């Protein structure tokens, strides 16, 4: 569907790379952004036709942090509550 491309540049002494066209081919757009030891996958979708009668831009963000990918497996009641607070705080930051 899309041509696979990788864009690389030096940013603050580290390599920043953006990879498009290889993953999530059914999404409207997707990319993987890598910077140092961090990696983020970003996907977007859209409706085939716009909704009538709305006077705002309907945007929603789903944030999901996968700690098990770096070997941190949460467990226990208190750890889960701490993680829920951190997720809520992240959602608040995204919303602003």
C-alpha positions as CSV (number, residue, x, y, z in Angstrom):
1,X,0.0,0.0,0.0
2,X,2.5,2.6,1.1
3,X,6.2,2.7,0.2
4,X,8.4,1.7,3.1
5,X,10.6,4.7,4.1
6,X,13.0,5.5,7.0
7,X,13.9,9.0,7.8
8,X,16.9,9.6,10.1
9,X,18.6,12.6,11.6
10,X,20.9,13.6,14.4
11,X,19.0,15.3,17.3
12,X,20.8,16.4,20.4
13,X,23.7,14.0,19.8
14,X,21.4,11.0,19.3
15,X,19.8,9.4,16.2
16,X,16.1,10.1,15.7
17,X,14.4,7.8,13.1
18,X,10.9,7.7,11.8
19,X,9.8,4.6,9.9
20,X,6.6,4.6,7.8
21,X,4.9,2.2,5.4
22,X,5.8,-1.1,6.9
23,X,3.3,-1.7,9.8
24,X,-0.4,-1.3,10.3
25,X,-1.3,-1.2,6.6
26,X,-5.1,-1.1,7.4
27,X,-4.7,2.2,9.4
28,X,-5.0,5.6,7.7
29,X,-1.4,6.3,8.8
30,X,1.2,4.7,11.0
31,X,4.8,5.2,12.0
32,X,7.5,4.0,14.4
33,X,9.6,6.7,16.0
34,X,12.9,5.7,17.6
35,X,15.1,8.0,19.7
36,X,18.0,6.5,21.7
37,X,16.5,3.6,23.7
38,X,12.9,4.7,23.3
39,X,10.4,3.6,20.7
40,X,6.8,4.8,20.0
41,X,4.3,3.4,17.6
42,X,1.8,5.9,16.4
43,X,-1.4,4.9,14.4
44,X,-4.2,6.9,13.1
45,X,-7.6,6.0,11.6
46,X,-10.4,8.1,10.0
47,X,-13.9,7.6,9.0
48,X,-14.8,7.3,5.3
49,X,-17.3,10.2,5.6
50,X,-17.5,13.2,7.9
51,X,-20.2,13.5,10.6
52,X,-22.8,16.1,10.0
53,X,-23.8,18.7,12.6
54,X,-20.7,18.9,14.8
55,X,-18.8,22.1,15.4
56,X,-15.6,20.6,16.9
57,X,-12.8,18.3,15.8
58,X,-13.6,14.8,17.2
59,X,-10.2,13.6,18.4
60,X,-9.5,10.8,20.8
61,X,-6.2,9.5,22.1
62,X,-5.6,6.0,23.4
63,X,-2.4,5.8,25.4
64,X,-1.0,2.4,26.5
65,X,2.3,1.8,28.2
66,X,3.7,-1.7,28.0
67,X,6.1,-2.2,30.9
68,X,6.6,-5.9,30.3
69,X,8.5,-5.0,27.1
70,X,11.4,-3.9,29.3
71,X,11.1,-6.6,31.9
72,X,8.9,-4.8,34.4
73,X,5.9,-6.9,35.2
74,X,3.5,-5.2,37.6
75,X,1.8,-7.2,40.3
76,X,0.1,-6.7,43.6
77,X,-2.7,-4.4,44.7
78,X,-0.6,-1.3,45.5
79,X,1.4,-1.5,42.4
80,X,-1.8,-1.6,40.3
81,X,-3.2,1.4,42.1
82,X,0.0,3.4,41.5
83,X,0.0,2.5,37.8
84,X,-3.7,3.6,37.5
85,X,-2.8,7.0,39.0
86,X,0.1,7.4,36.6
87,X,-2.1,6.4,33.6
88,X,-4.7,8.9,34.7
89,X,-2.1,11.7,35.1
90,X,-0.8,10.9,31.6
91,X,-4.3,11.1,30.1
92,X,-4.7,14.5,31.8
93,X,-1.5,15.7,30.2
94,X,-2.5,14.4,26.8
95,X,-5.9,16.1,27.1
96,X,-4.4,19.5,27.6
